[in-house]
């Protein structure tokens, strides 16, 4: 039996000699117990903040929270597409690294991979049976082109959409790692420059992937897939780029695309992340929402804010955690406190019937 998995980066994975399984440690497994050892590793997990440190962060944010004039805010909103195109024109594919941690934190992106057996979402016996049935369907679909018909990926049996794909640092690891013949990956970005960079990548395979330009905040715009057809939707450091007023409608629109049992995966900036504390005066657009020097914007979330958005969209919580990490620059002897939030929310297998009026 061939294993539908391909993990080639030996620096990021470790072998369990007892079972022969290869696995990468999940976030949250390296703890700093002795402050004198802080520069022994590049990063430490689940770092507890002192009361003084949290108070200092709140004070810093408050000091720099005077919002810019409304006309300036409107300019950043209207020219958002231009700023992101400029960003990708300048950086092309040099700015981001491929996210090899994806399959440890989000095993749903490659569910056939044995690395993920321990960390997959808990499922009921009925769901496991459904999974076996789906696997049979995928095998049957292996010889069928995924681009039959007007809609790309119509014959696929496992569909993933990444929103805000950038230059493909999530998409290409998925295509490389998940060798399921029934897989089809859709990916979109606000920036036409980013989408062109994805399509020009030698690893872009139109038989397995479809990249397109899309504005997540435009809830009236059509997606190339019907509602209720996606298994997974991925949002990695993308929701934070939207204006806060447009976030709820955008999440609710995406939720409609999920099939029953489908899951939405998110990783994004948390409140008091180092990046938020570094903003100077004159960069605040509204509460916890800022503009960078290049004109792109970013919001810093709390767990509760994200939970409210997902549940309002009709999704059920599977995971909502804060990842407080201490990153270390050993060469410069610097410490940097990062705060990220990671979420998994699922559409119920059986949607409640609409109440009669």
N, C-alpha and C positions, 0 to 999 in steps of 0.2 A: 504494500500500500504506500503510495507516494504521499509525503507530508506536504500539505499546502502551506508552506512557511519557508521563508528565506531570510535569516538574520545573519548578516555578514560582518557586522562591526564588533570584533572581539573585545574592543576596549570597553564596550558598554554592557556586555553580557557576561554571565558567569555560568560555569557548568556544575551541576549537581552530580558528583561522581557516583553516588549510590544508585541513581536512577538513570543517569545518562542524559537527563533533560537539561536543556540550556535555558537559563532565565536571567533577567536583569532585575536588580533590586528595585522595588517600588519606592517612590518618594516616601519619606517618613521612616527611614530605617537607619539613618546615621545621626546619632545624638552626641551633642557636645556636653560631656559631663565634667570635664576639667578645662576651665577657661584658658589655662596655660597651653593647651594643645590646639588652640583655635587655628593655627596656621599649618596643621598637619594635613588637612584636606582642603579641597576647593570649595566645599559647601557642607553645611550642617542642616539637618531637618528639624521641623517642629520646635523652633527656637522660641522659648517663652520670653515675652517682653516684660520688663519691670514696669511698675506703675509710673516711675519717673520717665521712662522711655516713651510710654504711651502718652503721658501728659505733654511731654516735649513735642511729640509728633502733632498732637491736636493744636498746640500753640502755634507751631510752624505753619500749619494749614490755615489757621484763622488769620494769621498775619498777612498771608498772601491771597486772601479770598475776596478782595475787592474786585467785582466784575468789570470787564471792559464795557465801554459804551455800546448801546444796542446796534448802532450802525456798523461798528467794527465786527460785532458778533454776526450780523447778517452777511457781511462780506466773507467771513470764514465759512459760513454755511453755503452760500451761493457758489463759492469757488472751491469747494471741497474736492470735486473731481479733478480740477486742475492741479491742486496741491499733491494729490496722490499720484497722478500721472508724472509730475515732476520728480517725486520721490523715487519712483521705479525707473525713470529715465536716468537719474543720477546713479542709483545703486545697482540697477539691473539685478543679477542674481548673486551679488557678492555680500549682501547685507545680512541674510539669514542663514543659519545652519539647518540642515535637515533634522527633524525632531524625532530622534530615535527612541525617546522615552514614550512615544505615542502608544505603543502596543503593550506596554506594561500598565500604563494608567487607563488606557482606553482599549481593552482587548476586543471590544465590539468591532473595531476596524479590521481585525483579522481573526475572526472567531474560529477558523479552522486550524489556527496555529497552536501547537502544543504548549508554547510558552505561556499561553493565556488560560490554561485550564484551571489554575488555582485562583485566578483573580476575575473570572467571568462573573457577570451578574447572576445572582441566585435566581433560579427559575423553578417553576412547579413541574410536576411530572407531566402534566398536559403540555407545558411549553417545551419540555425535552422531547416529547413525542412529535410536536410540531416541528422542532428542529431537525429531527431525523427525516421527516417527510420533506422538509425543505432541501435537505442534503440530496435526497434522491432526485428532486427536481433540478437541482444544480447540475448533477451529473448528466441528466438528460439534455440539459441546455448547452453542454460543453461544446457540441459540434455546431451550434447554431450561431450565426452572426448576431452580435448585439445591436447592430445598426439597421435591422430590418424595419421598414415602415418609416413614417415621418418623424417619430420621436426616437432619439438615440437611446439605446439600451432597453428597447421594448422587450427583448427576450431574456434579459438578465433576471436572475433569481435573488440577487443580493445587491441592493442599490444604496450607495453612499453619496451624500451631497456635502461638499465643503463650501461654506459661505465665507468669502474673504480669503481666497486661496493664495493671494500674493503671487509669488513666482513658482509656487508648487512644492514648498518645503514640507508640506503634509501629504499632498497628493502623490508625489512620486515615491516616497517611502511606502505608502499604502499599496500602490501598484506593484512595487518590488517585493513586498512582504506577503501580501495576500494573493496567492496564486489560485484562488478559487475560480474555476472556469465560468461560474455564474455571476462573477462580480462585474459591476459597472460603476464607475465613479464619475459623478458630475461635480464640476467645480466652477465657481464664479467669483468675480471680483468687480468692485466699483471702477477700478482702473483698467481701461482698455490696454494700456501699456503692459500692465502685469499679465493680462490674459494672453497677449501676443508673445510674451516671454515664455509662458507655459507651453503654448502651442509650438513654439520653435525649439523647445527642449528635445533632444534626441530620444528621451524616454517617453515622450508623449505618444500614446497609441490610441488613435480614434476608434479602434475596435473595443477598447476597454475604458475609454475616458472621453468626456465632452466638456470643454472649457468654454465659458460664455461670459459676456459682460452683463452685470446685473447690479442694480441699486437696491440693497437690502431695505432701505428705508422707504422705498416706493412700493407700498403694499398693493397698489393697483396693477403693477407690472406682472406679467405672466412668467412663470417658470417653465422650462421645457419638459416638465413631468407633471402628470395629473396629481390631484390631491389623493392622499391615502396610498402612496406607492413607494415611499422611501423607508428603508430599514434604519438608517443612521443619518443624522445631520450633525455636522461638526462646525463649531464656532470657536476658533482659537485666536484670542486677542483681536477680535473683530467687533463684537457688540459695543465695546468701549469707545469705538471710533464714531458711533452714531450720536446724534443729539439726543439727550435724555428723553425729550418729549416723544421721540419716534421709536423708542426701544420696545415698549409693550406691543404696539401694533405689529412690529416686525417679527417678534417672537411668536405672536399669535398666528400670523400668516404662515410662518415656517411650520408650526405645529400641525397645520392642516395638511401638509405634505406627507407627514408620517403615516405609515400604516399602523393598525392596532398592534401594540407591542413594540413599535419602533421607538428609538431612543435618540434624544438630543444631548450632545456632549459639548461642554463648554469649559474653557480655561481662559481666565482673564485677570486683569489687574484688581487687587484688593485695596481697600482703604488703608492709607498710610504706607503704601509701598514706597520704596526709596525714590522711584521716579516722581511720585507726587510731592514728596518733601523737597525735591530739588528745584521745583518750579519757583521762579522769582516773581516778584510783584509785576503786575501788568500782563500776566499770562492766564489769569482766571476768567473763564467765560460765565460760569455759574457754579453753584455749590458742587465741589468735587469734579468739575469739568474744566479742562484746560486746553490751551492751544500751544503746540510746540513751535520752535523757531522756524520750522519749515512749513507751517500752516496747517499741518495735520492735527487732529484733536483726539483727546483721550479722557475717559471717565474712569473713576476708581470706585468699585462696588463694595457693598457689604453683602454677606450671605443672605440676610433677610430680604434685601432688595431683589436679588436674583430669584429667591424662592417665590416671592410674590408674583414676579413676572411669569415664571414658568407655570405656577398653579393657576394663575389667571388665564393662561393659554390652554388650560385643561389637562396639563401633564402632571404625573405623579413623581414624587421625589424618590430617587434611588440613591443618590449621593449628593451632598453639598458640604464641602469641607474647605477650610482655609489652610493654605500651605505657607507657613512662615519659614522662610529659609534664610540662613546666614551665608552669603556668598563671600568668598575670600580671594583677594588678590595677593598671593604669597610673595610675588616679586616686589610689590609696592607696600606690602604689610598693611593693606586696607581691608576693612570689613564693610559689607554692604547688606542691609536688611531688605529682603524682598518679601512681598505679600501677594500671593496669587490665590484665586478662588477656582475650585474645580467642581463642576456640577454634572450630574447625569439625571435626566428626567425622562420618564417614559409615558407614552400614550397607552392608556388602558387597553387590554386585549378585548374587553367588551365595553363599548361606549354606552353610558346610560341613555335610556330612551328619553326623548324630549317629552316634557310634561305637557299634558293637554290643557289648553286655556279654557 
